Every structure is written in structure tokens, then in C-alpha cells.
Amino acid sequence: NEPKGACVIYSAARRSCHGWISFLILLISKPFGPRNGSTHLMDDFIIAVCHPSLMSDKSPVEQQLSRIPVLLDSSEDMGALWQRFQEASGVVCGHDASTLHVSDASMLIEAVLAGQGISLMRYSLVYELLEKKLLCCPLPYYIESEYALYLVAPEWHFKRVKISSFESWLLSELTTIEESWSAFCTERFSIIPLPSSAE
């Protein structure tokens, strides 16, 4: 069973000459991790995104956002973040026009890409869409997610070549996202980040 405060991103079990090798990639609430048998892979950050067609240079961003529907992610770690985000930024988005409440990030991304509204999203899920300018981030704020990405397996599995090789490959791949965030944050954000809701 995955630890309390965790969401399974990927799981696998493979038979080898030494028996079964199993591992999980988990989003774990930071108060519950790290622990023995886990490797911290990456922290993530929450930003507001929408389709570029919803924004214009002709009026203040705050006025535009007050009319744009908010698409809400109701999953455990995201549900309450809009209120915190708005309180800290002073920007009130169009909650009265909200029409979509989901806990599936892929559905939410599709809705945002279709221009249905604005949503808070994990940077790791939308960074390529931002780089391709298929989405935009209208406000220079972010929240550090209270969940981080971990590779979890029985502790002795990390001594096996297949797991250690996979771990090295995964860390290398995630470096691309971290480098993208560093460049994005440097370019876009000049304001002190909002505190994590875990604080």
C-alpha cells in the first residue's frame, strides 16, 4: 500500500532471475516523506494558466480575470489553493462563472487548451505547452506544491542495477523540467512566491 498522503503516478513490477522487482512513482505530501525506501525526484510548483486567446493587452489583467471562468481541480492537494492564491495576489477570478470541477489533470488541461477558463496547474504538467505558447500564465505568482515526486520501492531494490539505472534515467529526464522551471521563473516572476499551504 502507498503511504498516507500519497497519490500513485506510476507503478511497475518485473520478474527477474532474482525474483520480482517492484516500484512506485508517487506524489507524496511533504510531511510524510522522504522515508527509507524512497528517493526524492522533484518538487513541483503551482501556477495559473489559461489559453492566450482569453487575454488581451487592451485592459488590465485583473479586470480580464474577473470575467474568466475558473476551472477547479478538486483533488486533495489542489482543491483549496484558489482561495489562498487569490488572497495573496489580490486578484479575484471569475468564480461565479465556474462550470467545471474535476480531479483529473488531463481533463483539466484539455479544458484549458479549449479556452474554457483559467486553472491552477502543476508546472510539470504544462511546461511544454507554455514553451510552445499554447498556454499562458497571466499572473507572476506561484505556490510551491505541498506534494513532491518520489520513487518508492523496498529499500533493498535500490541496490539492483535495473532500479538504480531507472532511477538515474528518471532523474536525468526530470532535470529538463527543473531547468525549464528555473528559466520560466527567472523570466516571469519578480514577486516573492506565495507560501505553501503546508506552512
N, C-alpha and C positions, 0 to 999 in steps of 0.2 A: 504493500500500500504506500502511496505517496505521502509525504509528511503533511501535517496540518498547515493550512495556509499556502497550498501549492496547487498549481494547475499544470497538467501534463501537456507538453508541446509535442513530444515525440517519444516513442518507446520502441525498443527492439530486443529481441532475444535470438541468439545464434548458437547453433551447436558446433563445437569444435572437438578436436581429439581429446581435449581436457575436460569436456563436459559443456554445459550451457554457459554462455556469456550473455548477460542482460544489462541494460542500462536505460535510463530515462533522461530526457531533457526537460527540465521543469522551470516554470516561473515560480519562485518561492518568495513569500513575504520575508523581507529582510530580518525581522525579529526572529524568524525560525531558521535562518541559515546564515553562514555556512555551517556544515557539520561534517563529521567523519563520513567518508564515502561520497563526498561531493566536491566538485571543482567549480568555483565561480567563473562564469564565462563572460558576462557582460551586464552592466547596469543599463537602464533604459530611461527615456525622457518623454514626457507628455507635452504635446503642442496642439494648438488649434489649427485645423486645416479646412480648406474649402476649395471649390473649383474656381479658377481665376475669373471665369465669366461673371461670378457673383460680385466681384469687387471692381471699383472704378476710382479714378483719380479725381473725379468731379465733386466729391463730397467727403467729409471726414469719415474715417474708418468706423468710428464709434457709431455714427448715425446709420451707416450701412449695416453693421452687425445687428443693430436693434431690430432690423426688419428680416433678417435671415433666419429661417427655422433652425433650431438646434436638434441635431441627431444624437440621441443619447445612447451610450454604451452602458448597459445595466449590469455588466459583470462586476464581481466583488470589488476589484481594485479600482474601477473606473467610475462607478455609479455616482459617488458623492463629489467628484472632482470639479464639476462645473461650478457649483456654488463657491468653492474655495477659490477657483480661478477668477471668477467674477468679483468676489470681494476684494481680492488682492490687486486686480488690474483696474477696477473701477469701471469696467465695460460690461454693460448688460446686453446680452444677446437675446434673440427672439424666441424666448421660451414659450410664449403664448401661441406661436405658430408651429411648435414642435409636433411632428407627426410620426416619428419613428423611434421605437425603443427596442434595441436588440442587444444580445450578448455575444454575437458572432462578429468578429472583427472583419472578416472577409465581406460579409453583407454590408457592413457599415462603410467600408472602403468603396464598394460598388455604388452605394447611395451618394457618397460624397463626390465621386467621379461623375455621377449623373447630374450634379448640380442641385441636389435636393436640399442642401443645407450645410451647416458648419458642424464639425465634431472635434472632440479631443481624441487624438490618436497617439499610439506609440511611434516614436520616430523610426524605430527599426522596421516597422511595417510599411512606412510610406516614404522612406528616404529616396528610393529610386524614382517614385512619382514626383517628388519635389525637384529632384535633379533634372528630370525631363520636363519640368514646368507643367505637368498635368494637374498638379495641385499647388496651392499657395498657402503660406502661413501669414495671415493678415495682422497678427499681433506679436510683438517681440517679447513673449513671455514663455517660460516653460516650467514644468514641475518635474522634479526627479521622482520617478516611479518608486513606490514602496516595494515593488517586486523586482527581483533580479533574475537573470537566467543562470541556471546551474546544470551541470552534468552530474547525474547521480547514479551510482552503481554500488554493489557490495565493495567494500574497501579493497579487498584483495584483487578484484577485477582490474583495478587501475595498474596493477603490475604486469598485466598481459599486454603483449605487443599490439594486438588489434585495438584494444581500448585506448592505449596510450597514443597510438598512431591516429586514431579517430579524434581523440582529444586535441592533439596538435593541429590536425587539419581544421577542426571546428574553430579553434582559437584564431587560426590564420584567417579563416573566412569572416569571422566576426570583427576582425581588425578593420576590414573595409567599412563596416557600419560605424565603428568608433571614429575612424578618420573622417568619414563623411559628416558625422555629428560635430566634430571639432571645427571643421571648416564652416559648416552651416551656422553654428552657434557664434563663432567669431564674426561672421558676416552679418548676421541678422539681429543678434541680441546684445544690447548695450545696457540692459536693466538687470539688476540683481535677480537671480532666479527665485521663483516662488518657493517657499519651504515645502518639504514633503509632508503629506498628510499624516505620515507616521510620527512626525515630531510632536 
